[in-house]
Amino acid sequence: MITPAIGTQELYKQLQTLIETDIPCFIHGSPGIGKSYIVNDIAKKNNLELIDVRLSQLDAVDLRGIPTISNEQTKWMPPVFLPDDENSKGILFLDELNSAPLSVQAAIYQLVLDRKIGEYSLPKGWRIICAGNKIDDKGIVFKLPSPLINRMVHIVLEAKYDDFKVWAIKNEIHPFIIGFLGFRPDLLSSEVPGSTETNPAFCTPRAWNMLSQIIKKNEDINILHPITYGTVGYAAGIEFLSFVKVYKTLPNIDAILEGQSQTIPDEPSALYALCAAIIEKYSKKEEAVNLFEYVKHLPVEFNVMLIKDLIVKDEDIAELEAFDTWMEQYGEYII
């Protein structure tokens, strides 16, 4: 039986519970979908230190420490990256655990179960979170030993567009990408290409974020074709570049925000592009009043999508009388 996967927003909730109950966990997920980012972010939200240890780069001796002689006895010196302040609080993030050599995985047994390794003890205020890629992601991954598996809660993370979109709006991902993935959410994440493929690039939230940064520096898409293919893959790149051409034909966004245009595109791809462009340009609550009038002319699904995205960018619009009126008519569509 396959374990149901969860999205990033649900992962935040589950990790919060595990942190509060001090239960170690393992996050399984494909490359580039945000495992490390989420652990880093939840540490910040809980005001916890974060130590990120990439286990695939270590040997067993790196964890237990180098042996020294003291009073005619052997003593192991713990590595400097493990916390030693008994009053500190944090998350020890053991990443790439299932890509680590078996000797390293064996060395982790005691740390995960007993919070000890050799003579070292993890301070009480620290929590353990592990992560790694899935076995079918075509990376260097070993099946975890059963004793280690049984020492942790296992959570499978999946890239979901709705979660990505909230993050993308808050982090100002380029509207070309938000609009395109709204139109083709299945391309947020794609399978890792086989070894015979000439282009090894594939779609992940991380890859789309990289492409966003590139486009922000140079919006002349005509010279970015090779970079686009090399970031998200050839097939997705072709579709994305075609979508950008649609984006360029949109009505005047400034005029819409100023309440001076009611022009509505016909094609779904253009409507997705339009909504992304409006959210990107929106800057003040006065424009929201005009948008509540404008969305009346949009198909219902785009009407609701645009206002939901607007709330993500500016929660204060909920104070407007126009928002209350809109909720009376479309509130049932808000999930």
N, C-alpha and C positions, 0 to 999 in steps of 0.2 A: 504494500500500500504506500502511495506517495504522500509525504507530509505536505499539507497545504502551505503555500508560500504567502508571506505578508508583504505589505508595502512599507515605505519608510516611515510614514506617520504612525502606523501601528507598531513598528519596531521601537520608536521612541517610548511608547506606553509600556511595552513589554520590558524593555531595558530598565525603565524607571522602577518597575516592580522588583526586578531581580537585583538591582542595586540596593534597594531598601531592605530586601530580605537576605542580602549577602549570599546569593547563589551564583556560582560561576556559570557562564553560558558560552556557546559557540555559535557564531553567526556564519551560516553557509550562504554564499552568493557568488554570482559571476563577477569577473573583473570589471572594474569601473562603474559599479552601480551605487557607490557611496558608503560602503561599510566603514572605512576609516573615518570619513567625514562625520558620520553620525555619532560614532563613539567619541570623537573629539568634541563634537557639539554638545553632547549630553554631559560630558565632563564639565564644560563651561557653564551649562545651565545649572548644574549642581554645585558649582564653585569647588570642583575637585581638580587636583593635579592630574596630569596624564603622562604616563610613561609608555611609549610605543616601542615594542620590541619585535623586530622582524626575525622570527625564529628560523626561517630558511637560511639565514646568513650566519647562524651560530653553530658551534659544536657543543656537545654535552658538557665539556669542561668549562666552556664560557658561562654556563649557568651555575654550576656547582662552585666554580672558583678554582684558583690555583692553590695547590697544597703548599703549606709552609711548615717549618718545624718550630714549635714553641714549647719550652719546658720538656724537651725530649718526647713531645707528642706531635702528631700530624694534625694540622688545622687548615681548613679550607677558607680562603679569603673570598667572600662573596663579591660578585661583579659590581662595579660602580653604578650600573644603570638600575639596580634594584633599590627601592626606597629603604632607608634605614632610620628615619626619624619616627619614633614611636607615637608622636603626637600628630603626625601628618595624615591627610586623607586624600585618596585619589583612586584612579583606575589604572590597573596594570593591564595594558592591551597587548595580548600575545597574538600578533598577526602572523598569517601564513603558517599556522600550526601544522596543517596537513600537508604542507610542502617541505616541512623540516625532516631531516634524517630521523630514522626510527630511534636512534640513540638519544636524540634531543627530545622526541616525544616521550620516551620513557623517563627522562629526567624531569619532565613536566608533571608526571603522575602525582608525586608527593606535594608539589607546589599547589596544584589545583585542589587536591583532596584535603591535605593537612595544613596548607598555607606555609609549608616549610620546604626547604631543599638543602640537604646537608645540614650544616649548622645554622643556616640562615632562616629567620622567621619573618613572614610578611606582616607589617604593622596592622593592627586591628581595623584601622580606618580605611584600608585599601580593599578594593573590589577587583575581581578578575573577569575580564571579557576576552574571549578568543575569537578568531575569525579565520576564514580561508575560502578558497575557491571550491566550486563543486567539482566532483570527480569527472563529470561529462563535459567540462569546459576546455579540455584538450591542453591543460597546463600540466606542470609537474606536481602531481597530487598523489599522496599515499592514503590508503584507507587507514583511519585511526584505529589503534588497538582497542578492543572491547573494554578493557578496564578503564581506559581514558575516556571513551565515549560515555560510559555510565557515570562519570564524575561530573557531567555538565548537562545543562538544559540546551537543547538544540533548536535553533530557529533558522528557517529558510527565508532569505530576503529576495524579493523580486522587484525589478524596476517597473513601477506603475506610473503612467503618464500623469494622472491627477496629482499624485504626490510631487512629481518632478515639476509640474507646472507651478504649484504654489511656491516651491523653492526658487524656480526660475524667475518668477515675477519679483520676489523679494530680493533676489541677487542680481537683478537687471541683466538677465541673459538676453541676447539680441532678439528683437521681435521677429526677425526672419525665422529663427529657430523655434520660438514658441508657437508661431503661427503654423509653420510646417508640421510640427509634431502634433498640433491639434488636428490637423488634416490627416496625418498618417501616424497615429500614436503607436502603431505596431513597430515603427522604426526607431523608437526610443532605445531599444536594445535588440540586438540580433545575434544569431549564432556565431561562434568563433569559426572563421574559415578553415577549411581543411588544409593539409600540408601541401596539396597540389595547386592551391590558388596562387596566382601571381601577385595579387594585392592582399596582404594580410590584415588590412584595416577592417574594423567592424564597428557597428553602432553600440554605444553605451552612453549613459548620462555624462560620464567623464569626457568622452570624445566630443559630444555636442557642446559641452562647456568649453573645451579647447577651441572648437571651431568658432564659437561665439567671441572669444577673446581675439581671435585672428581677424574676424570680420569687423569688429569694433575699431581695429587699427587701420583697416583698409576695406572700405565698402565697395570697391570696384571689383565686383564678383567676376568680371570677365578675365581677370588675371589670377584668380584664385582657384580655378578648376582643378589643377593637380593637387593643391593642398587639400581641397574639399574631398577629393577621392581618397587621398592618403590619410584622412582623418576619420571618415565614417564609412569608407568603402565605395566602390564604383557605382553599384546599383542605387544605393541610397543617395549618393552624391548627385547622380543624374536627376533623380526626382527632386531633390532639394534645389538644384540650380534652376530647374523648370519652374518650381514654385516661386522662386525669387523674381522671375520675370512677371508673374502674376502680381506680386506685391508692388512692383513698380507702376502698375496701372491703376492703383487705388485712387479713390476720390481724395480731395484735399482734407487731411486729418485736422489741421488747424481750424478750418472752416466748420467742421463738424463739432469740435470742442467749443467753438465760439457761438454755436447755435445758428450758423448761417448756411448750413447745408443739410439736406435730408437725402442725399444721394445714396442709394443702396446697390451694391454689386449683385449680379445674378448667380454667379457660380459659387458653389460651396467652398472651393479652394480660396477664392477671393474673400469670402466672408470670414474664413479663419484668419487670413492675412489681415483683414480690416480690424478685427477685434484685437489682435496682437499689436497692431500699429497704434490703435487708440490707447490701449493701456500703457504702451511705452511713452506716448506723448503727454498723457494726462499728468497734470502737476498741481491742481488746486481744486478745492471743493466747489467753487463757483462753476467750474466746467461740468461737474457731476450733474447739476440741475439740467443743463442742456442735454447731457447724455440720457437722462431719464426720458426726455422727450424724443430723442433720436431712436432709442431702442424700440419704441412703439412700432416703428416701421420695419424692424427686423423680424425674420422668422423666430418663433418662440424659443427654439433651442439656442439660437445665437443671442437673442435678447437676454436670456437667463445666464448664459455663459459669460457674456460681457459684464454684467452686473456682479456676478460672483467673483470674477477676476478683479473688478474694480474694488471690491471689498477687501481683497487680499492686499492690494496696493495702498488703500486708504480706508481704514476702518471707520473714520469719522463720518463717512457718507451716511452711516446708519442713523445719524442725528438729524438728517434732512427730512422735511415733510414729504418731499418727493419720493424718498425711499419708503416711507410708510405707505404711501399710495401704491407704489410699485409692489410692495409685499402683499397688499390686499389682493392684488390680481395674480401675482406670480409666485407667491410664497410657497404654494404646494409643490413647486418644481425644485425648491432648494432641498438638497439632500444633506 
